[in-house]
Each structure stands twice: as C-alpha cells, then as structure tokens.
Amino acid sequence: MASLCASALRQGCFRLLSPSAVRDAPAPLHGSQQKSNGAGSEEENGAQKPEPSPAEKALTEEKIQLEEQVKDLTRALADTENIRQRSQKMIDEAKLYGIQGFCKDLLEVADILEKATESVPKEEVTSANPHLKNLYDGLVMTEVQIQKVFSKHGLVKLDPVGQKFDPYEHEALFHAPVEGKEPGTVALVTKVGYKIHGRTLRPALVGVVKAP
C-alpha cells in the first residue's frame, strides 16, 4: 500500500516538472506589463487632436474678423435706413404742413368774407338794388373760391353745430342748458374752426350744452 502511494506521488511530480507542462502553463503578469498596457489604452482612448497649423489659425482669425465686420455693416445699414425713413417723414410732413402758417393767415380773410355776407340783409339783395346785389354776389363767389383753394390744400372747415363736443377740435367758450339739446353737444358756433390734413389748425369756438 505504501509503495503504491509513493509511486503515485512520483508520477504526479513527474507530470508537474515535465517540460510540456511548464511550456503550456500561463506566464504570470508582471506589474510593469500591466502598467504599460494601461498606459497604451489611455493613449488610444484619450488621444488629443493635432494642433491647427499657423495657416488654419490665420484663416480662423480672418473668419472671425469678417463676421464682426458683417455685423457692424448690418447695424450701420439698419441705422442708415432708420435715418432715411425719419428724414423722409419729416420731408413729407413739411410738404403737408409747411403752408399751415400761410393758411392760418388766410383764415382771417375767410372770416371777414363770411361776416360780410352774413351782415347783408337777404331781403335787400334783389334786382331792385343792383349795386348791393352785385356786391353780395361777388362776396359769395369769393368765399366759395377761397374754400375751394383751402380744400385743394387739405384745409377743411369745422362747423360742428349739433355734434359731440371734441376738445381736440373745439374750444368751449361757455356751457349752458338748452332745451331739446343733448348735454355734451355743440349748441352754438361763434367762430368756425379748420383742420389741415387731419390736424387741427384752429379749433372752433363753441357753446356746449350742459345738463339742467
């Protein structure tokens, strides 16, 4: 029995020490090899891109400069367009309202003509009184003509009897209750007003109805 055990031990040791067993056994990993392998994988995973050449850097800087110049030119064009639009608006308004001072002076002439025609007794204007009739007809024709000229230049008369009082177009001289009239409406116009192209040139002087 003991001889059999010794024989088995000798055979096992012979297999362990045989060249084929030693050749087939895996080689141990050394720390230096593990470290080198780890370093290689890090270089592969985290490889840095090559730095751009001087020519590429110059092109990039030139691109940035050109983009900034385009932005500056765009802003300058926008500012120029805004200035042009404002200037054009001022020119248009000057054309529309440049004559308002002259028109305002002519309003006094129109007022005189209106008062003159109103002061003539209508019953006296007959063929029996030809001189007065001719004078009256001339005043009426002149008044009509001057209103046509006003209309041609955008000047419109404001005669707001019965209309709602508008502080932008009318100037209230007094407030008084008037029977049969709605409060807040114009009951009397003592002096007509005028607008030029929608802008009040002279407000109408009016009396306004108030509640009793």
ZIFEN-V715632 format. One line per field, one symbol per residue. ss: DSSP state (2 for helix, 1 for strand, 0 for the rest). Layout:
ss->???
This chain:
ss->02222222222222222022222200000022222222222222200000000222222222222222222222222222222222222222222220022222222222222222222002220022222222222222222222222222001111000001000001111111000000001111111011110011110111111000
